[in-house]
């Protein structure tokens, strides 16, 4: 069984960089054909896929966020990380990490973490 747990600051100031980590328990994040995504949910826009990192280390991003987003991984800790720069209050959301069996597939979810952008 896989378990995903998001962690990071709950409050970020405008213009700063939001950094969240997903710790994976169970399979290695380098296991073939697993894809690890970040998704956020806001009241106004619903669920938004932000990007993903594949088992191979390749990444793909939603064009909406690509200029501000970076997803990386630490295989020694079985973690992957989201960084979103130049945040504004519109980036306030519940952020989820997720594992899928393909790009844009979302099979297992973390519980989510609320991030508020405010001064």
GROMACS elastic network, one bead per residue, 0.5 to 0.9 nm:
[ bonds ]
;  ai    aj funct       b0    kb
    1    25     6  0.81155   500
    1    26     6  0.59053   500
    1    27     6  0.77812   500
    2    24     6  0.70106   500
    2    25     6  0.56894   500
    2    27     6  0.64283   500
    2    99     6  0.85757   500
    2   108     6  0.74781   500
    3    23     6  0.81459   500
    3    24     6  0.57660   500
    3    25     6  0.50134   500
    3    26     6  0.65229   500
    3   108     6  0.77830   500
    3   109     6  0.78973   500
    3   110     6  0.69596   500
    4    22     6  0.62995   500
    4    23     6  0.57231   500
    4    25     6  0.64162   500
    4    26     6  0.88894   500
    4    97     6  0.68470   500
    4    98     6  0.71457   500
    4    99     6  0.82434   500
    4   108     6  0.78476   500
    4   109     6  0.65698   500
    4   111     6  0.76471   500
    5    21     6  0.80483   500
    5    22     6  0.53499   500
    5    23     6  0.52051   500
    5    24     6  0.66254   500
    5    25     6  0.83921   500
    5    96     6  0.86327   500
    5    97     6  0.75195   500
    5   109     6  0.86659   500
    5   110     6  0.52732   500
    5   111     6  0.67311   500
    5   112     6  0.76366   500
    5   113     6  0.88160   500
    6    20     6  0.67739   500
    6    21     6  0.56240   500
    6    23     6  0.65083   500
    6    95     6  0.79248   500
    6    96     6  0.68741   500
    6    97     6  0.65740   500
    6   110     6  0.65184   500
    6   111     6  0.73552   500
    6   112     6  0.62276   500
    6   113     6  0.61663   500
    7    10     6  0.88087   500
    7    19     6  0.88755   500
    7    20     6  0.57177   500
    7    21     6  0.52673   500
    7    22     6  0.63888   500
    7    23     6  0.79421   500
    7   112     6  0.87163   500
    7   113     6  0.69040   500
    8    11     6  0.89694   500
    8    18     6  0.83379   500
    8    19     6  0.64416   500
    8    21     6  0.63828   500
    8   113     6  0.78934   500
    8   115     6  0.83899   500
    9    12     6  0.68997   500
    9    18     6  0.79425   500
    9    19     6  0.76674   500
    9    20     6  0.75363   500
    9   113     6  0.89379   500
    9   114     6  0.87439   500
    9   115     6  0.69796   500
    9   116     6  0.88947   500
   10   113     6  0.75023   500
   10   114     6  0.59756   500
   10   116     6  0.60394   500
   10   117     6  0.84742   500
   11    18     6  0.89250   500
   11    92     6  0.89241   500
   11   114     6  0.85284   500
   11   115     6  0.56977   500
   11   117     6  0.58336   500
   11   118     6  0.69519   500
   11   119     6  0.88607   500
   12    15     6  0.87271   500
   12    16     6  0.67585   500
   12    17     6  0.76733   500
   12    18     6  0.65503   500
   12    87     6  0.80442   500
   12    92     6  0.89270   500
   12   115     6  0.72403   500
   12   116     6  0.62400   500
   12   118     6  0.63013   500
   12   119     6  0.77090   500
   13    16     6  0.57048   500
   13    17     6  0.83852   500
   13    18     6  0.88426   500
   13    87     6  0.76216   500
   13    88     6  0.79282   500
   13    89     6  0.85449   500
   13   116     6  0.83837   500
   13   117     6  0.54207   500
   13   118     6  0.50959   500
   13   119     6  0.50052   500
   14    17     6  0.84261   500
   14    86     6  0.68987   500
   14    87     6  0.53365   500
   14    89     6  0.67452   500
   14   117     6  0.59543   500
   14   118     6  0.60459   500
   14   119     6  0.63409   500
   15    85     6  0.71278   500
   15    88     6  0.63625   500
   16    84     6  0.85745   500
   16    85     6  0.61861   500
   16    86     6  0.53223   500
   16    87     6  0.58484   500
   16    88     6  0.84514   500
   17    83     6  0.65236   500
   17    84     6  0.54755   500
   17    86     6  0.58304   500
   17    87     6  0.63085   500
   18    82     6  0.77543   500
   18    83     6  0.55177   500
   18    84     6  0.50256   500
   18    85     6  0.62139   500
   18    86     6  0.82555   500
   18    87     6  0.70070   500
   18   115     6  0.85582   500
   18   117     6  0.89216   500
   19    81     6  0.70171   500
   19    82     6  0.56103   500
   19    84     6  0.65717   500
   19    85     6  0.85718   500
   20    80     6  0.85355   500
   20    81     6  0.55837   500
   20    82     6  0.51669   500
   20    83     6  0.65972   500
   20    84     6  0.88346   500
   20    95     6  0.84864   500
   20   113     6  0.89484   500
   21    73     6  0.89838   500
   21    79     6  0.66357   500
   21    80     6  0.58215   500
   21    82     6  0.64132   500
   21    83     6  0.89054   500
   21    97     6  0.85866   500
   22    38     6  0.89744   500
   22    78     6  0.85787   500
   22    79     6  0.54461   500
   22    80     6  0.53628   500
   22    81     6  0.61335   500
   22    82     6  0.83197   500
   22    96     6  0.85771   500
   22    97     6  0.62255   500
   22    98     6  0.87088   500
   22   110     6  0.81949   500
   23    77     6  0.76899   500
   23    78     6  0.62859   500
   23    80     6  0.68832   500
   23    81     6  0.88207   500
   24    27     6  0.75393   500
   24    28     6  0.76780   500
   24    29     6  0.74375   500
   24    77     6  0.85346   500
   24    78     6  0.57573   500
   24    79     6  0.59244   500
   24    80     6  0.82268   500
   25    28     6  0.79559   500
   25    78     6  0.76116   500
   26    29     6  0.89516   500
   27    30     6  0.82170   500
   27    31     6  0.67225   500
   27    78     6  0.86581   500
   28    31     6  0.53435   500
   28    55     6  0.86775   500
   28    75     6  0.77663   500
   28    78     6  0.62119   500
   29    32     6  0.84335   500
   29    34     6  0.70112   500
   29    35     6  0.80110   500
   29    36     6  0.76565   500
   29    54     6  0.81363   500
   29    55     6  0.58649   500
   29    56     6  0.89952   500
   29    73     6  0.85298   500
   29    75     6  0.68921   500
   29    78     6  0.59944   500
   29    79     6  0.74640   500
   29    80     6  0.82210   500
   30    33     6  0.83918   500
   30    34     6  0.74168   500
   30    54     6  0.77849   500
   30    56     6  0.64439   500
   30    57     6  0.78526   500
   30    75     6  0.73339   500
   30    78     6  0.85111   500
   31    34     6  0.61180   500
   31    55     6  0.58065   500
   31    56     6  0.84725   500
   32    35     6  0.88235   500
   32    54     6  0.86632   500
   32    55     6  0.57242   500
   32    56     6  0.75675   500
   33    54     6  0.73638   500
   33    55     6  0.60849   500
   33    56     6  0.82773   500
   33   100     6  0.84435   500
   33   101     6  0.59123   500
   33   102     6  0.65531   500
   34    53     6  0.89496   500
   34    54     6  0.62635   500
   34    55     6  0.54352   500
   34    56     6  0.88493   500
   34    99     6  0.66474   500
   34   100     6  0.58238   500
   34   102     6  0.64962   500
   34   103     6  0.86191   500
   35    52     6  0.65689   500
   35    53     6  0.59348   500
   35    55     6  0.59608   500
   35    56     6  0.88947   500
   35    98     6  0.81749   500
   35    99     6  0.56595   500
   35   100     6  0.50922   500
   35   101     6  0.60472   500
   35   102     6  0.58443   500
   35   103     6  0.62204   500
   35   104     6  0.83448   500
   35   105     6  0.79605   500
   35   106     6  0.86115   500
   36    51     6  0.84687   500
   36    52     6  0.52397   500
   36    53     6  0.52780   500
   36    54     6  0.60865   500
   36    55     6  0.78054   500
   36    80     6  0.78080   500
   36    97     6  0.71408   500
   36    98     6  0.56371   500
   36   100     6  0.63929   500
   36   101     6  0.88947   500
   36   103     6  0.85695   500
   36   106     6  0.85868   500
   37    49     6  0.75182   500
   37    50     6  0.74171   500
   37    51     6  0.56717   500
   37    53     6  0.64613   500
   37    54     6  0.85327   500
   37    71     6  0.87895   500
   37    96     6  0.81760   500
   37    97     6  0.56136   500
   37    98     6  0.50350   500
   37    99     6  0.62960   500
   37   100     6  0.76656   500
   37   103     6  0.86165   500
   37   104     6  0.81213   500
   37   105     6  0.88001   500
   37   106     6  0.78402   500
   38    48     6  0.87093   500
   38    49     6  0.63099   500
   38    50     6  0.55522   500
   38    51     6  0.57007   500
   38    52     6  0.62118   500
   38    71     6  0.85288   500
   38    81     6  0.87745   500
   38    82     6  0.71629   500
   38    95     6  0.70157   500
   38    96     6  0.57414   500
   38    98     6  0.63020   500
   39    47     6  0.66914   500
   39    48     6  0.55082   500
   39    50     6  0.54695   500
   39    51     6  0.74311   500
   39    52     6  0.89885   500
   39    94     6  0.84866   500
   39    95     6  0.58684   500
   39    96     6  0.51289   500
   39    97     6  0.62594   500
   39    98     6  0.74804   500
   40    46     6  0.79511   500
   40    47     6  0.56107   500
   40    48     6  0.52650   500
   40    49     6  0.65666   500
   40    50     6  0.72332   500
   40    93     6  0.61220   500
   40    94     6  0.55199   500
   40    96     6  0.58141   500
   40    97     6  0.85576   500
   40   112     6  0.85281   500
   41    44     6  0.85599   500
   41    45     6  0.71745   500
   41    46     6  0.51035   500
   41    48     6  0.62382   500
   41    49     6  0.89483   500
   41    92     6  0.88806   500
   41    93     6  0.54960   500
   41    94     6  0.52306   500
   41    95     6  0.64968   500
   41    96     6  0.80565   500
   42    45     6  0.54896   500
   42    46     6  0.51771   500
   42    47     6  0.67700   500
   42    48     6  0.82072   500
   42    90     6  0.85764   500
   42    91     6  0.82396   500
   42    92     6  0.71819   500
   42    94     6  0.67179   500
   43    46     6  0.58276   500
   43    47     6  0.88751   500
   43    93     6  0.79491   500
   45    48     6  0.73601   500
   48    62     6  0.86629   500
   49    52     6  0.84388   500
   49    61     6  0.82791   500
   49    62     6  0.65857   500
   49   104     6  0.80953   500
   50    60     6  0.87680   500
   50    61     6  0.59775   500
   50    62     6  0.51621   500
   50    63     6  0.84558   500
   50    64     6  0.80000   500
   50    65     6  0.64265   500
   50    66     6  0.80274   500
   50    69     6  0.78689   500
   51    59     6  0.73208   500
   51    60     6  0.54804   500
   51    62     6  0.55728   500
   51    63     6  0.89889   500
   51    65     6  0.82574   500
   51    66     6  0.81115   500
   51    69     6  0.80115   500
   51    70     6  0.83402   500
   51    71     6  0.72919   500
   51    82     6  0.87459   500
   51   104     6  0.88272   500
   52    58     6  0.83580   500
   52    59     6  0.56135   500
   52    60     6  0.54647   500
   52    61     6  0.64824   500
   52    62     6  0.89153   500
   52    71     6  0.68341   500
   52    98     6  0.89243   500
   52   103     6  0.76443   500
   52   104     6  0.83010   500
   53    56     6  0.78775   500
   53    57     6  0.58110   500
   53    58     6  0.56354   500
   53    60     6  0.65994   500
   53    61     6  0.88707   500
   53    71     6  0.65642   500
   53    72     6  0.70975   500
   53    73     6  0.79638   500
   53    80     6  0.80676   500
   53   103     6  0.89205   500
   54    57     6  0.51480   500
   54    58     6  0.52809   500
   54    59     6  0.61912   500
   54    60     6  0.84000   500
   54   102     6  0.84928   500
   54   103     6  0.78993   500
   55    58     6  0.74650   500
   56    59     6  0.87690   500
   57    72     6  0.79815   500
   57    73     6  0.78226   500
   59    70     6  0.87809   500
   59    71     6  0.71705   500
   59    72     6  0.82957   500
   60    66     6  0.86002   500
   60    71     6  0.87436   500
   60   103     6  0.84579   500
   61    64     6  0.82082   500
   61    65     6  0.69912   500
   61    66     6  0.54342   500
   61    69     6  0.76149   500
   61    70     6  0.83547   500
   61    71     6  0.86488   500
   62    65     6  0.55886   500
   62    66     6  0.58342   500
   62    69     6  0.89432   500
   63    67     6  0.76562   500
   64    67     6  0.78307   500
   64    68     6  0.88720   500
   65    68     6  0.55513   500
   65    69     6  0.57917   500
   65    84     6  0.81456   500
   66    69     6  0.51724   500
   66    70     6  0.76573   500
   67    70     6  0.85611   500
   67    85     6  0.87166   500
   68    83     6  0.79375   500
   68    84     6  0.54385   500
   68    85     6  0.50853   500
   68    86     6  0.70511   500
   68    87     6  0.86218   500
   69    82     6  0.71714   500
   69    83     6  0.56564   500
   69    85     6  0.65921   500
   70    81     6  0.80673   500
   70    82     6  0.59638   500
   70    83     6  0.51654   500
   70    84     6  0.66917   500
   70    85     6  0.86619   500
   71    80     6  0.70659   500
   71    81     6  0.55062   500
   71    83     6  0.63730   500
   71    84     6  0.89062   500
   72    79     6  0.86894   500
   72    80     6  0.56193   500
   72    81     6  0.52857   500
   72    82     6  0.68617   500
   72    83     6  0.84530   500
   73    76     6  0.89436   500
   73    77     6  0.86511   500
   73    78     6  0.76129   500
   73    79     6  0.57018   500
   73    81     6  0.58931   500
   73    82     6  0.89629   500
   74    77     6  0.55756   500
   74    78     6  0.59687   500
   74    79     6  0.52731   500
   74    80     6  0.60748   500
   74    81     6  0.81494   500
   75    79     6  0.63451   500
   75    80     6  0.79844   500
   76    79     6  0.78880   500
   77    80     6  0.87346   500
   80    97     6  0.89351   500
   84    87     6  0.67604   500
   84    91     6  0.89617   500
   87    90     6  0.77647   500
   87    91     6  0.60249   500
   87    92     6  0.85767   500
   87   117     6  0.70657   500
   88    91     6  0.55324   500
   88    92     6  0.76315   500
   88   117     6  0.61629   500
   88   118     6  0.78056   500
   89    92     6  0.54869   500
   89   116     6  0.71633   500
   89   118     6  0.60703   500
   90    93     6  0.80194   500
   90   117     6  0.76338   500
   91   115     6  0.80802   500
   91   116     6  0.75828   500
   91   117     6  0.65954   500
   92    95     6  0.89534   500
   92   114     6  0.76670   500
   92   115     6  0.54699   500
   92   117     6  0.52787   500
   92   118     6  0.84325   500
   93   113     6  0.82526   500
   93   114     6  0.58511   500
   93   115     6  0.55482   500
   93   116     6  0.66502   500
   93   117     6  0.87012   500
   94   112     6  0.58909   500
   94   113     6  0.52569   500
   94   115     6  0.60899   500
   94   116     6  0.86476   500
   95   111     6  0.89290   500
   95   112     6  0.53387   500
   95   113     6  0.53026   500
   95   114     6  0.63078   500
   95   115     6  0.71813   500
   96   109     6  0.67621   500
   96   110     6  0.57777   500
   96   111     6  0.67947   500
   96   113     6  0.66226   500
   97   108     6  0.85088   500
   97   109     6  0.60426   500
   97   110     6  0.54607   500
   97   111     6  0.82577   500
   97   112     6  0.71518   500
   98   105     6  0.89231   500
   98   106     6  0.60694   500
   98   107     6  0.70531   500
   98   108     6  0.54809   500
   98   110     6  0.62041   500
   99   102     6  0.87803   500
   99   105     6  0.77337   500
   99   106     6  0.57590   500
   99   107     6  0.57511   500
   99   108     6  0.51625   500
   99   109     6  0.66974   500
   99   110     6  0.88656   500
  100   103     6  0.70760   500
  100   104     6  0.73261   500
  100   108     6  0.67743   500
  101   104     6  0.86270   500
  101   105     6  0.61097   500
  101   106     6  0.74412   500
  101   107     6  0.72092   500
  102   105     6  0.52651   500
  102   106     6  0.81157   500
  103   106     6  0.84918   500
  106   109     6  0.74009   500
  109   112     6  0.79395   500
  110   113     6  0.86425   500
